[in-house]
Amino acid sequence: MKHAFKNACHAEILTFRRWGGKKYSLFQALKKQVRIGVLLAVYTTVSLPETTVAQSDSTKVGMKLDLDEIEVSAQRAPVAFSQVARIVSVIERDEIEAAPVQSIHELLEYALSVDVRQRGVYGVQADISVRGGSFDQTLILLNGINITDPQTGHHSLNLPVSLKSIDRIEILEGPAARVYGPNAFSGAINIITTAEAGKKLKVDVSAGEHGLYDLNVAGNLQTGKIRQFVAASKMASDGYINNTDFDSYNLFYQGEFDNQSGKVGWQAGYTNKGFGGNSFYSATYPDEYEQTKTTFASLRYETGEKVHFTPSVYWRRHQDRFELFRDSAASWYTGHNYHLTDVFGANLNAWFETNWGRTALGAEMRNENVWSNVLGNLMDQPIEVPGESGHYFTKSYSRTYLSYFAEHSLYLRHFSVTVGAMANRISDLNFRWKIYPGMDVAWIFSDNLKLYANVNSNLRMPTFTDLFYSDPTSQGNPFLKPEKAVTYEAGFKYSYPAFRGHMGYFCRRGKNMIDWVRETEAEKFKAQNLAEVNASGIELSSEFYPEKALKKSFFVRKIGMNYSFTNLDYSDGAYLSKYVLDNLKHKLNLELDHKIWYRLGASWRATYQDRNGMRTKTEPYKPFWLVNTRVMWRNPHSEIYLMAANLFDKSYYDLGYTKQPGRWLSVGYKLDLDFR
């Protein structure tokens, strides 16, 4: 904060103009846009952004930018990391490149208070939750655009980008309705790519056990005022046990045009996955198979000097074919499940600055649609499933969200406060007005120490699966009410040149929480609103950079640790829960990056996880340690690396009967070329 204080106005009130024009941050590309209006987008296929800067010391792992000055996504108007009175975890490009992981799912495994329950490895499928929430309560964004799947949270991480193309990830813990709108219930994860200046090419290829290969090609091209980023990737494996094979590819394109009147940004992507789902959803049917396709496009514009406007429009289509029997079907099996969801959205955000702080106003309109032979209401006329000759959608459903936002931030020398609210109307609720307010405050004791506290309210609408899904073991409920919660949070943040961390406590009071429950094991699981589910927990995190402390080169580059404890209080104890009570109770993450010799270095990530709930009818989840490592030889423009996932070959389960893989070795080569 000290730079801002030195450049403050003569009055006690700070406007932080210094950070208002930064170009390098995630939400600057979106300036916290709000959503309003619906747009048809184009069915497009392309690729994605990423770049790396060579370092003089090629084994070094450190932050390229001063984290305190990076704009992050905790408010609707641009806000610097050091100003935020919320917990926002930022995983930067250098950290991503050093991490001994192959997918976004694996990377998030080591993030504070994030629970990753992998059904399929290496980005095939995973359920992501934050602070004891469910996988449907976490909002996923790509460059600030909401790409959460309304059918089910199982598909929200079907991204058109690979890990190798990501510039940064921001994780906002806690409710974010007044920032992103409905469904950012327990947290939000924003995945950021960047169309950089210049002409660059990046190639990353790797191969490993179980027939694994991962191919990535990405490039930046600047022609005049237009910057473009294109990327393509393909990953496949034979599988580590029967029916865990997969084959996927991604295409992504991002562009920016900047002139005196404003900046136009666009992105489009496509991903296609086919994978065996051994016991993903039921141990009774281990021969499951799924094919998913996701197409995404968005357009945004930034303009204005005194009053900043950022309108944007977006479209996401997701198609899913689920096969209960991949090979030989039972005689009673009537056919596969087919689903297609279309989401259209439009946003408008405006913000301006005065001597009394920064004010943001905005609106969003989001329309969600599903066509299916399982989900929705019966249609008068069936529609043929695209790309699936002879198969038809017989059901459909649609709903519309209208959200309006207001927020004001006031920054004094030793105190800051942000107050905001979302006013919301949803077609499923007969467009009745509902308001969800929130407030963040911070007391600044010094440049290095801050006390923060906040209270925020939120809601989540049931997914289409919650409302309509039905099979021999499960039954949806079209009369579900939206989940609601109020979350209280307080803690300390501390920041020094060589050390950064925080400690905090949160408490979430949830009503009408949605779970799949039954009273006896002979009954079906039914989607139902529970009277009350409360969550509370503590969080600790720290990062230490010995070289910054010693002000000279040192063997150890970084030491990191974070720990979270989450407890759920479930009022309807008479029911057997399928999801809500299987939360991650204890999670400890350890991180170490160090040099070995000359250009040779290594990184280590270890996690300890202790989960509530029963893995089977008679067996609870067992706690486990998981260790990944990466050894790399770095030259200025290339790198050779060896990775070991689950180094000590630990047997463990994230979810039910889905056994996770043992030790998995892979080797790769990366080439970065800059044609300046």
Phi and psi in degrees as a GROMACS rama.xvg file:
@    title "Ramachandran Plot"
@    xaxis  label "Phi"
@    yaxis  label "Psi"
@TYPE xy
-65.0336  -33.2898  LYS-2
-64.373  -39.1124  HIS-3
-65.0888  -39.3397  ALA-4
-65.831  -37.3225  PHE-5
-67.7009  -28.9499  LYS-6
-100.942  13.9813  ASN-7
-70.2564  162.747  ALA-8
-69.9602  173.08  CYS-9
-66.0532  -30.5494  HIS-10
-73.1333  171.775  ALA-11
-70.598  -16.0215  GLU-12
-91.457  133.344  ILE-13
-104.564  137.292  LEU-14
-108.143  -8.85343  THR-15
55.6959  42.1982  PHE-16
-63.342  -23.5166  ARG-17
-56.3246  -38.0253  ARG-18
-90.2582  -12.3164  TRP-19
-62.7148  -25.3693  GLY-20
-107.926  11.2483  GLY-21
-62.826  142.829  LYS-22
-105.005  -10.8239  LYS-23
-94.3283  7.051  TYR-24
-107.723  154.774  SER-25
-46.8174  -62.088  LEU-26
-83.6044  -1.44353  PHE-27
-65.9282  -31.8467  GLN-28
-69.2399  -2.78585  ALA-29
-141.622  -17.6503  LEU-30
49.0242  32.4857  LYS-31
67.7066  43.6683  LYS-32
-61.5019  154.752  GLN-33
-105.935  165.502  VAL-34
-108.673  137.234  ARG-35
-155.596  122.885  ILE-36
99.1448  158.142  GLY-37
-117.906  139.91  VAL-38
-135.505  141.378  LEU-39
-80.8117  132.708  LEU-40
-110.428  -175.721  ALA-41
-104.74  147.629  VAL-42
-80.3837  101.703  TYR-43
-122.27  157.278  THR-44
-132.57  119.57  THR-45
-161.446  -152.108  VAL-46
-141.24  -167.009  SER-47
-135.395  162.81  LEU-48
-98.8183  143.93  PRO-49
-174.361  151.1  GLU-50
-157.494  156.886  THR-51
-135.422  143.32  THR-52
-105.971  125.531  VAL-53
-67.6339  147.902  ALA-54
-116.695  150.18  GLN-55
-62.6508  -39.8747  SER-56
-98.2268  100.893  ASP-57
-73.729  -5.60237  SER-58
-97.3601  -0.0991135  THR-59
-74.9505  137.044  LYS-60
-122.9  110.689  VAL-61
-158.052  174.624  GLY-62
-82.2932  135.478  MET-63
-78.0397  -24.6531  LYS-64
-127.217  160.724  LEU-65
-72.8955  111.807  ASP-66
-58.0447  -34.967  LEU-67
-58.9999  -27.7107  ASP-68
-98.0384  -3.436  GLU-69
-73.912  135.118  ILE-70
-77.1669  134.615  GLU-71
-126.254  179.838  VAL-72
-105.909  33.771  SER-73
-89.9068  -8.11098  ALA-74
-138.984  171.484  GLN-75
-80.525  -31.4867  ARG-76
-94.4979  156.111  ALA-77
-54.1401  135.997  PRO-78
-143.697  137.016  VAL-79
-76.5952  151.664  ALA-80
-53.4954  -40.9412  PHE-81
-70.171  -17.4185  SER-82
-86.4865  -17.6815  GLN-83
-72.1925  130.726  VAL-84
-99.112  35.0593  ALA-85
-133.302  169.995  ARG-86
-94.7387  113.422  ILE-87
-123.64  118.467  VAL-88
-94.0823  132.448  SER-89
-118.163  121.889  VAL-90
-107.164  109.307  ILE-91
-89.0665  171.978  GLU-92
-57.8607  -43.7163  ARG-93
-61.2459  -39.8031  ASP-94
-68.2058  -38.633  GLU-95
-62.9372  -43.6671  ILE-96
-67.3811  -30.8341  GLU-97
-83.0751  -22.6482  ALA-98
-66.3197  138.669  ALA-99
-82.8839  62.5599  PRO-100
-139.623  161.354  VAL-101
-115.502  -7.01331  GLN-102
-146.185  164.103  SER-103
-62.5314  -38.3605  ILE-104
-57.9133  -46.574  HIS-105
-65.7153  -39.3511  GLU-106
-61.6691  -44.0156  LEU-107
-68.2817  -18.6295  LEU-108
-56.1767  -26.9738  GLU-109
-105.053  13.5119  TYR-110
-89.9167  151.122  ALA-111
-61.8206  129.471  LEU-112
60.131  15.9108  SER-113
-99.9164  129.009  VAL-114
-107.275  116.475  ASP-115
-111.707  112.033  VAL-116
-106.718  97.099  ARG-117
-78.7289  125.261  GLN-118
-89.8992  -45.3978  ARG-119
-124.234  143.289  GLY-120
-78.0731  166.501  VAL-121
51.5052  43.5261  TYR-122
83.7357  8.32913  GLY-123
-64.8074  -55.9999  VAL-124
-162.97  138.899  GLN-125
-154.173  151.492  ALA-126
-101.478  121.121  ASP-127
-109.423  126.57  ILE-128
-137.112  161.982  SER-129
-131.214  133.672  VAL-130
53.1253  46.3997  ARG-131
76.9411  6.6613  GLY-132
-77.5297  177.428  GLY-133
-89.8623  170.02  SER-134
-70.2677  -14.4189  PHE-135
-88.2719  -5.1304  ASP-136
-100.709  5.40428  GLN-137
-109.225  123.529  THR-138
-84.7509  133.663  LEU-139
-111.968  131.4  ILE-140
-126.136  148.356  LEU-141
-119.429  112.168  LEU-142
52.0861  42.0287  ASN-143
84.2222  -1.07804  GLY-144
-102.24  130.845  ILE-145
-69.3501  115.361  ASN-146
-116.617  18.6697  ILE-147
-61.6978  139.217  THR-148
-85.5732  124.753  ASP-149
-77.6035  -15.0738  PRO-150
-71.8775  -49.184  GLN-151
-167.311  147.454  THR-152
-65.5918  -13.8879  GLY-153
-58.4687  -27.5046  HIS-154
-103.21  0.45097  HIS-155
-65.3348  -25.5455  SER-156
-97.5796  22.6927  LEU-157
-79.5133  82.8794  ASN-158
-97.2093  147.186  LEU-159
-84.4396  18.4474  PRO-160
-131.708  146.43  VAL-161
-94.9597  168.313  SER-162
-58.0276  -35.0699  LEU-163
-67.5145  -11.8287  LYS-164
-107.814  8.79714  SER-165
-97.6422  135.608  ILE-166
-91.5614  -35.1968  ASP-167
-164.83  153.723  ARG-168
-127.332  132.073  ILE-169
-116.112  131.696  GLU-170
-118.988  111.68  ILE-171
-95.5216  116.073  LEU-172
-89.2195  138.321  GLU-173
95.7565  174.266  GLY-174
-65.0117  148.49  PRO-175
-143.051  35.2294  ALA-176
-61.1191  -41.6875  ALA-177
-75.9116  -5.12056  ARG-178
-102.341  -48.9424  VAL-179
-114.81  -9.97622  TYR-180
97.7  -171.255  GLY-181
-58.0097  153.467  PRO-182
83.5797  -7.06961  ASN-183
-83.8774  70.4368  ALA-184
-84.3304  -54.7129  PHE-185
-107.888  -8.23419  SER-186
168.191  171.873  GLY-187
-140.586  140.593  ALA-188
-121.51  118.835  ILE-189
-108.336  118.555  ASN-190
-101.96  126.388  ILE-191
-120.219  133.129  ILE-192
-120.223  165.108  THR-193
-140.347  130.499  THR-194
-88.4679  97.9511  ALA-195
-83.5692  164.43  GLU-196
-76.0057  158.572  ALA-197
89.8746  -170.428  GLY-198
-121.191  117.771  LYS-199
-138.884  150.964  LYS-200
-134.943  135.94  LEU-201
-132.507  130.63  LYS-202
-125.994  131.849  VAL-203
-137.843  116.368  ASP-204
-126.019  141.461  VAL-205
-149.031  158.478  SER-206
-147.616  155.626  ALA-207
-160.484  -166.918  GLY-208
-63.3944  164.512  GLU-209
59.2864  33.7643  HIS-210
66.9969  23.5345  GLY-211
-74.221  133.417  LEU-212
-143.197  148.434  TYR-213
-140.536  113.955  ASP-214
-115.692  128.416  LEU-215
-135.81  130.215  ASN-216
-132.311  130.335  VAL-217
-146.183  149.753  ALA-218
-150.858  149.076  GLY-219
-110.832  140.022  ASN-220
-139.535  125.61  LEU-221
-114.02  124.53  GLN-222
-127.042  104.95  THR-223
64.8542  -123.796  GLY-224
-93.1853  5.35044  LYS-225
-102.356  125.262  ILE-226
-113.251  134.497  ARG-227
-132.402  149.467  GLN-228
-134.875  130.573  PHE-229
-130.863  139.029  VAL-230
-150.134  149.268  ALA-231
-140.207  145.181  ALA-232
-148.138  153.084  SER-233
-144.446  133.818  LYS-234
-138.064  140.744  MET-235
-153.881  159.97  ALA-236
-157.13  152.823  SER-237
-77.0274  -14.0659  ASP-238
97.4508  150.04  GLY-239
-91.1515  -21.2217  TYR-240
-140.029  176.383  ILE-241
-55.3455  135.929  ASN-242
61.2534  38.9157  ASN-243
-123.221  16.5199  THR-244
-70.0477  158.177  ASP-245
-154.869  159.172  PHE-246
-149.45  121.662  ASP-247
-144.129  154.767  SER-248
-147.456  153.079  TYR-249
-127.882  146.451  ASN-250
-133.936  138.492  LEU-251
-151.012  143.413  PHE-252
-139.08  136.379  TYR-253
-138.413  139.329  GLN-254
-142.697  158.152  GLY-255
-142.938  138.888  GLU-256
-127.73  122.74  PHE-257
-121.863  123.453  ASP-258
-139.669  -170.077  ASN-259
-66.1764  -31.0058  GLN-260
-82.1287  -18.0522  SER-261
158.043  -170.29  GLY-262
-128.083  130.551  LYS-263
-106.183  132.643  VAL-264
-130.129  142.372  GLY-265
-142.497  154.97  TRP-266
-152.031  151.166  GLN-267
-153.894  146.514  ALA-268
-157.474  164.167  GLY-269
-147.042  137.354  TYR-270
-135.765  144.683  THR-271
-136.019  125.349  ASN-272
-131.054  138.378  LYS-273
-130.986  130.877  GLY-274
-154.992  145.202  PHE-275
-75.5221  137.729  GLY-276
-117.163  62.4515  GLY-277
-57.1366  106.227  ASN-278
62.784  24.0017  SER-279
-57.3588  -47.5146  PHE-280
-114.748  -19.6615  TYR-281
-159.161  128.392  SER-282
-70.0794  -18.6883  ALA-283
-67.9195  -27.8967  THR-284
-125.99  79.0809  TYR-285
-77.9324  -2.81861  PRO-286
-97.9038  27.9139  ASP-287
-69.1438  151.785  GLU-288
-144.231  146.535  TYR-289
-141.063  142.122  GLU-290
-126.222  125.446  GLN-291
-127.728  147.577  THR-292
-135.909  133.843  LYS-293
-130.364  129.852  THR-294
-122.27  138.12  THR-295
-146.321  141.329  PHE-296
-152.6  147.358  ALA-297
-150.865  158.12  SER-298
-141.271  135.136  LEU-299
-140.428  160.7  ARG-300
-141.643  135.343  TYR-301
-119.461  129.641  GLU-302
-152.516  166.447  THR-303
101.109  145.138  GLY-304
-111.043  -54.2833  GLU-305
-81.7401  -43.9242  LYS-306
-115.144  118.203  VAL-307
-94.218  128.734  HIS-308
-116.407  137.826  PHE-309
-138.074  88.5209  THR-310
-83.4568  151.356  PRO-311
-153.532  155.509  SER-312
-135.459  151.997  VAL-313
-153.439  161.783  TYR-314
-147.7  137.816  TRP-315
-137.59  128.276  ARG-316
-119.556  133.341  ARG-317
-129.747  127.942  HIS-318
-119.702  136.622  GLN-319
-138.179  130.204  ASP-320
-119.709  117.186  ARG-321
-110.56  126.018  PHE-322
-112.561  116.391  GLU-323
-68.7938  -32.3914  LEU-324
-122.867  116.183  PHE-325
-74.9772  -37.2304  ARG-326
-114.731  -85.9206  ASP-327
-96.7719  111.965  SER-328
-85.0599  151.845  ALA-329
-69.4085  157.877  ALA-330
-62.4412  -28.8933  SER-331
-83.879  -6.94087  TRP-332
-73.3747  123.74  TYR-333
-93.7885  -11.4004  THR-334
142.921  172.515  GLY-335
-75.9334  162.744  HIS-336
-92.8871  132.926  ASN-337
-122.999  132.85  TYR-338
-137.773  146.583  HIS-339
-141.674  124.832  LEU-340
-114.372  139.119  THR-341
-121.959  129.148  ASP-342
-123.722  126.572  VAL-343
-119.328  138.758  PHE-344
-147.607  152.541  GLY-345
-142.056  140.419  ALA-346
-130.542  151.727  ASN-347
-140.885  125.881  LEU-348
-126.105  141.949  ASN-349
-137.487  139.697  ALA-350
-146.647  152.414  TRP-351
-148.121  163.714  PHE-352
-122.573  137.384  GLU-353
-133.845  -178.669  THR-354
-66.1056  -12.0142  ASN-355
-105.818  18.1389  TRP-356
116.903  -158.597  GLY-357
-122.384  130.623  ARG-358
-119.206  136.861  THR-359
-127.214  137.777  ALA-360
-133.062  147.293  LEU-361
-170.239  177.752  GLY-362
-153.688  156.182  ALA-363
-142.954  143.482  GLU-364
-126.15  128.254  MET-365
-133.576  127.509  ARG-366
-116.728  124.444  ASN-367
-116.071  132.44  GLU-368
-134.871  147.266  ASN-369
-137.514  139.485  VAL-370
-122.555  136.179  TRP-371
-162.594  166.763  SER-372
-102.466  7.98578  ASN-373
-129.885  -41.674  VAL-374
-103.035  134.119  LEU-375
111.864  -167.812  GLY-376
-100.204  150.982  ASN-377
-59.6394  135.392  LEU-378
-91.6267  155.145  MET-379
-68.7146  -36.2469  ASP-380
-132.087  118.981  GLN-381
-61.1389  153.974  PRO-382
-122.572  135.398  ILE-383
-67.5801  138.542  GLU-384
-71.4083  125.715  VAL-385
-57.803  128.905  PRO-386
77.421  3.05476  GLY-387
-128.168  81.868  GLU-388
-59.2972  132.838  SER-389
86.0485  1.35192  GLY-390
-117.013  145.481  HIS-391
-133.122  144.966  TYR-392
-81.0795  130.656  PHE-393
-115.865  -7.85453  THR-394
-132.639  157.773  LYS-395
-156.673  164.807  SER-396
-161.657  150.288  TYR-397
-146.62  146.232  SER-398
-149.149  158.168  ARG-399
-132.577  137.018  THR-400
-109.007  136.586  TYR-401
-123.19  121.521  LEU-402
-130.396  140.006  SER-403
-126.628  140.238  TYR-404
-127.952  146.02  PHE-405
-145.813  138.317  ALA-406
-153.152  142.146  GLU-407
-136.562  134.281  HIS-408
-119.686  131.484  SER-409
-121.747  127.987  LEU-410
-119.021  112.39  TYR-411
-103.606  175.963  LEU-412
-64.6748  -37.0636  ARG-413
-124.006  16.3593  HIS-414
-155.915  142.841  PHE-415
-140.224  149.942  SER-416
-145.38  138.307  VAL-417
-126.565  125.592  THR-418
-122.452  134.139  VAL-419
-156.995  172.38  GLY-420
-158.56  153.801  ALA-421
-114.937  128.953  MET-422
-103.344  129.727  ALA-423
-132.766  142.386  ASN-424
-132.903  130.546  ARG-425
-129.364  136.791  ILE-426
-60.627  -36.4616  SER-427
-62.796  -21.7927  ASP-428
-108.78  25.8533  LEU-429
60.083  29.1222  ASN-430
55.356  33.1285  PHE-431
-76.0405  141.876  ARG-432
-70.4134  133.538  TRP-433
-134.674  137.873  LYS-434
-117.957  135.132  ILE-435
-127.934  99.0464  TYR-436
-89.8354  170.712  PRO-437
-165.098  160.024  GLY-438
-149.078  136.81  MET-439
-121.487  134.802  ASP-440
-132.764  154.02  VAL-441
-145.069  139.759  ALA-442
-111.254  122.022  TRP-443
-100.621  104.905  ILE-444
-78.2175  -34.2757  PHE-445
-161.95  -179.71  SER-446
-61.5274  -20.6136  ASP-447
-108.2  -13.0989  ASN-448
-134.863  132.051  LEU-449
-140.297  138.214  LYS-450
-102.666  130.685  LEU-451
-124.401  155.052  TYR-452
-154.139  146.722  ALA-453
-154.508  158.268  ASN-454
-139.587  129.816  VAL-455
-143.206  142.678  ASN-456
-108.396  161.212  SER-457
-160.512  168.321  ASN-458
-145.59  159.116  LEU-459
-139.004  129.807  ARG-460
-81.8998  147.201  MET-461
-62.8751  147.283  PRO-462
-73.4726  168.868  THR-463
-63.7391  -31.2007  PHE-464
-66.7727  -43.9625  THR-465
-55.953  -39.2736  ASP-466
-78.4222  -39.4935  LEU-467
-126.115  -13.6448  PHE-468
-66.5315  139.689  TYR-469
-147.083  133.349  SER-470
-151.948  -176.792  ASP-471
-60.5086  -17.9583  PRO-472
-116.205  -9.04073  THR-473
-138.817  151.104  SER-474
-143.106  119.847  GLN-475
-72.8266  179.277  GLY-476
-143.726  103.889  ASN-477
-70.3787  -5.47892  PRO-478
-103.981  16.6861  PHE-479
-62.7304  142.669  LEU-480
-92.6793  159.184  LYS-481
-69.3205  146.814  PRO-482
-72.8267  145.168  GLU-483
-136.536  149.145  LYS-484
-157.713  154.138  ALA-485
-122.4  130.691  VAL-486
-118.593  132.28  THR-487
-111.783  143.155  TYR-488
-152.17  144.96  GLU-489
-156.885  153.739  ALA-490
173.885  -172.169  GLY-491
-118.105  144.76  PHE-492
-119.455  138.933  LYS-493
-135.15  141.083  TYR-494
-146.136  123.9  SER-495
-130.593  166.316  TYR-496
-54.2282  -36.6761  PRO-497
-109.525  0.330031  ALA-498
-147.101  137.222  PHE-499
-144.897  142.549  ARG-500
-176.013  -176.933  GLY-501
-159.579  160.416  HIS-502
-138.992  137.643  MET-503
-157.093  169.086  GLY-504
-134.183  141.649  TYR-505
-135.411  156.174  PHE-506
-144.545  122.305  CYS-507
-114.717  122.977  ARG-508
-100.435  106.334  ARG-509
-108.766  137.708  GLY-510
-124.415  150.494  LYS-511
57.0002  32.7172  ASN-512
-64.8972  138.893  MET-513
-95.1247  128.981  ILE-514
-145.026  160.613  ASP-515
-97.085  114.907  TRP-516
-132.684  164.336  VAL-517
-153.608  156.315  ARG-518
-86.6656  -33.6957  GLU-519
-133.364  161.287  THR-520
-71.2378  -13.3236  GLU-521
-81.1644  -14.093  ALA-522
-90.8448  166.203  GLU-523
-73.9012  153.225  LYS-524
-74.9447  131.98  PHE-525
-122.412  138.354  LYS-526
-71.2359  128.439  ALA-527
-150.236  146.809  GLN-528
-79.6363  127.818  ASN-529
-95.8858  145.107  LEU-530
-56.8535  -45.4938  ALA-531
-161.58  132.462  GLU-532
-133.642  114.275  VAL-533
-105.318  141.336  ASN-534
-123.152  142.561  ALA-535
-145.422  155.705  SER-536
-173.376  169.372  GLY-537
-122.294  152.496  ILE-538
-137.273  138.643  GLU-539
-134.048  136.697  LEU-540
-147.105  149.813  SER-541
-156.792  147.749  SER-542
-135.979  132.958  GLU-543
-128.589  130.822  PHE-544
-116.607  95.9366  TYR-545
-56.5664  -36.5977  PRO-546
-63.8379  -34.6376  GLU-547
-70.5176  -34.6592  LYS-548
-70.5414  -42.6198  ALA-549
-84.8813  -18.0379  LEU-550
59.1023  38.2527  LYS-551
-163.271  167.735  LYS-552
-62.5651  142.619  SER-553
-147.317  154.159  PHE-554
-58.2311  -43.4555  PHE-555
-94.561  127.935  VAL-556
-89.9037  -43.5953  ARG-557
-151.947  140.392  LYS-558
-126.877  127.779  ILE-559
-132.24  150.387  GLY-560
-150.934  136.1  MET-561
-142.886  147.286  ASN-562
-138.629  139.174  TYR-563
-136.652  141.547  SER-564
-123.377  127.685  PHE-565
-130.234  131.071  THR-566
-123.206  134.831  ASN-567
-111.649  135.424  LEU-568
-112.129  115.199  ASP-569
-110.986  113.209  TYR-570
-76.2588  -29.255  SER-571
-93.4145  67.8853  ASP-572
-68.8836  -11.793  GLY-573
-72.6468  -18.2628  ALA-574
-93.3562  151.42  TYR-575
-91.1177  120.738  LEU-576
-91.7298  141.285  SER-577
-91.098  -34.7177  LYS-578
-127.26  -46.6043  TYR-579
-58.9554  -40.4181  VAL-580
-90.6837  2.29175  LEU-581
-88.5519  42.8878  ASP-582
-80.4307  159.528  ASN-583
-80.6202  109.75  LEU-584
-80.242  -51.7834  LYS-585
-118.13  133.726  HIS-586
-141.958  123.636  LYS-587
-124.848  125.515  LEU-588
-117.49  135.043  ASN-589
-123.175  142.912  LEU-590
-137.919  135.777  GLU-591
-144.704  126.191  LEU-592
-122.214  131.298  ASP-593
-152.904  161.552  HIS-594
-85.9589  154.698  LYS-595
-113.132  -56.5128  ILE-596
-165.23  130.562  TRP-597
52.7875  -112.757  TYR-598
-94.0898  5.67008  ARG-599
-94.0182  129.567  LEU-600
-141.494  175.15  GLY-601
-149.18  153.88  ALA-602
-133.019  146.494  SER-603
-131.595  138.649  TRP-604
-132.727  128.687  ARG-605
-129.103  140.961  ALA-606
-135.813  137.688  THR-607
-112.435  128.845  TYR-608
-132.032  132.96  GLN-609
-130.475  113.291  ASP-610
-107.311  143.337  ARG-611
-74.2106  168.931  ASN-612
92.2373  177.169  GLY-613
-108.359  128.272  MET-614
-73.7853  -38.9457  ARG-615
-129.195  -174.022  THR-616
-62.7794  -29.8441  LYS-617
-119  -8.34143  THR-618
-121.265  122.556  GLU-619
-76.0246  165.054  PRO-620
-66.8126  138.447  TYR-621
-100.945  138.494  LYS-622
-66.5105  155.566  PRO-623
-153.15  157.076  PHE-624
-103.604  139.503  TRP-625
-131.529  128.646  LEU-626
-124.628  128.954  VAL-627
-118.01  147.658  ASN-628
-142.078  154.342  THR-629
-138.569  127.01  ARG-630
-112.935  129.976  VAL-631
-138.205  142.821  MET-632
-110.77  113.691  TRP-633
-110.777  127.686  ARG-634
-104.579  172.176  ASN-635
-56.6952  -31.9738  PRO-636
-126.053  10.6577  HIS-637
-153.187  167.234  SER-638
-154.913  138.807  GLU-639
-112.845  132.987  ILE-640
-139.34  151.093  TYR-641
-124.198  130.178  LEU-642
-124.257  144.832  MET-643
-128.43  111.946  ALA-644
-89.0768  139.914  ALA-645
52.2788  59.3653  ASN-646
-51.8292  -38.6581  LEU-647
-97.1745  17.7818  PHE-648
55.2027  47.2446  ASP-649
-78.0584  136.024  LYS-650
-88.5856  123.278  SER-651
-154.697  165.339  TYR-652
-131.636  131.75  TYR-653
-89.2685  -30.6793  ASP-654
-154.615  117.905  LEU-655
50.1389  -126.677  GLY-656
-94.2942  4.17022  TYR-657
-79.8218  96.1686  THR-658
-72.2977  132.836  LYS-659
-85.3259  157.375  GLN-660
-70.3901  155.826  PRO-661
-81.3049  -154.902  GLY-662
-58.0137  135.229  ARG-663
-137.316  113.052  TRP-664
-97.3518  143.535  LEU-665
-149  156.82  SER-666
-133.609  145.498  VAL-667
-148.662  168.713  GLY-668
-136.828  135.572  TYR-669
-126.979  136.659  LYS-670
-129.165  127.844  LEU-671
-120.368  123.734  ASP-672
-122.725  134.172  LEU-673
-118.79  117.112  ASP-674
-100.645  40.0882  PHE-675
